[in-house]
Amino acid sequence: MQIILFNNVSLSMERELTLAELLVQQGYEENGFAVAVNQTFVPRSTYASVCIREGDKVDVIVPMQGG
Protein backbone atom coordinates (compact mmCIF):
# COMPACT_ATOMS: atom_id res chain seq x y z
CA MET A 1 0.00 0.00 0.00
CA GLN A 2 1.33 3.42 -0.95
CA ILE A 3 0.23 6.66 0.68
CA ILE A 4 0.17 9.99 -1.17
CA LEU A 5 -1.39 13.39 -0.52
CA PHE A 6 -4.03 14.30 -3.09
CA ASN A 7 -5.33 17.85 -2.65
CA ASN A 8 -4.08 17.71 0.98
CA VAL A 9 -6.01 14.50 1.71
CA SER A 10 -4.18 11.26 2.48
CA LEU A 11 -4.91 8.66 -0.19
CA SER A 12 -3.91 4.97 -0.31
CA MET A 13 -2.94 3.38 -3.60
CA GLU A 14 -2.61 -0.37 -4.02
CA ARG A 15 -0.04 0.06 -6.80
CA GLU A 16 1.95 2.77 -8.47
CA LEU A 17 -0.23 4.79 -10.87
CA THR A 18 0.51 7.27 -13.60
CA LEU A 19 -0.78 10.77 -13.04
CA ALA A 20 -3.34 10.20 -15.82
CA GLU A 21 -4.67 7.05 -14.09
CA LEU A 22 -4.85 8.80 -10.72
CA LEU A 23 -6.76 11.76 -12.14
CA VAL A 24 -9.35 9.50 -13.81
CA GLN A 25 -9.66 7.48 -10.59
CA GLN A 26 -10.36 10.70 -8.68
CA GLY A 27 -12.94 11.95 -11.21
CA TYR A 28 -10.82 14.50 -13.11
CA GLU A 29 -11.56 13.50 -16.70
CA GLU A 30 -12.38 16.96 -18.06
CA ASN A 31 -10.03 19.76 -19.06
CA GLY A 32 -9.87 23.06 -17.24
CA PHE A 33 -7.43 22.33 -14.43
CA ALA A 34 -3.69 22.24 -13.82
CA VAL A 35 -1.70 19.74 -11.78
CA ALA A 36 1.41 20.05 -9.64
CA VAL A 37 3.32 17.08 -8.25
CA ASN A 38 5.55 17.93 -5.31
CA GLN A 39 4.96 21.64 -6.07
CA THR A 40 6.15 21.32 -9.68
CA PHE A 41 3.74 22.03 -12.55
CA VAL A 42 3.17 18.99 -14.79
CA PRO A 43 2.30 19.62 -18.46
CA ARG A 44 -0.86 17.82 -19.59
CA SER A 45 1.09 16.12 -22.39
CA THR A 46 3.12 14.19 -19.78
CA TYR A 47 0.30 12.99 -17.47
CA ALA A 48 0.48 9.45 -18.91
CA SER A 49 4.23 9.17 -18.32
CA VAL A 50 4.51 10.70 -14.82
CA CYS A 51 4.47 8.00 -12.13
CA ILE A 52 3.02 8.82 -8.72
CA ARG A 53 5.03 7.24 -5.93
CA GLU A 54 4.84 6.79 -2.16
CA GLY A 55 4.90 10.16 -0.38
CA ASP A 56 4.16 12.30 -3.45
CA LYS A 57 1.95 15.37 -3.07
CA VAL A 58 -0.47 15.93 -5.95
CA ASP A 59 -2.41 19.21 -6.19
CA VAL A 60 -5.16 19.80 -8.74
CA ILE A 61 -5.65 23.52 -9.33
CA VAL A 62 -9.02 24.59 -10.71
CA PRO A 63 -9.43 28.23 -11.79
CA MET A 64 -12.05 30.17 -9.88
CA GLN A 65 -14.34 32.79 -11.40
CA GLY A 66 -15.58 35.84 -9.68
CA GLY A 67 -14.82 39.42 -9.05
Buried (B, 14 or more C-beta within 10 A) or exposed (E): EBEBBBEEEEBEBEEEBBBBBBBEEBEBEEEEEEBEBEEEEBEEEEBEEBEBEEEBBBBBEEEEEEE
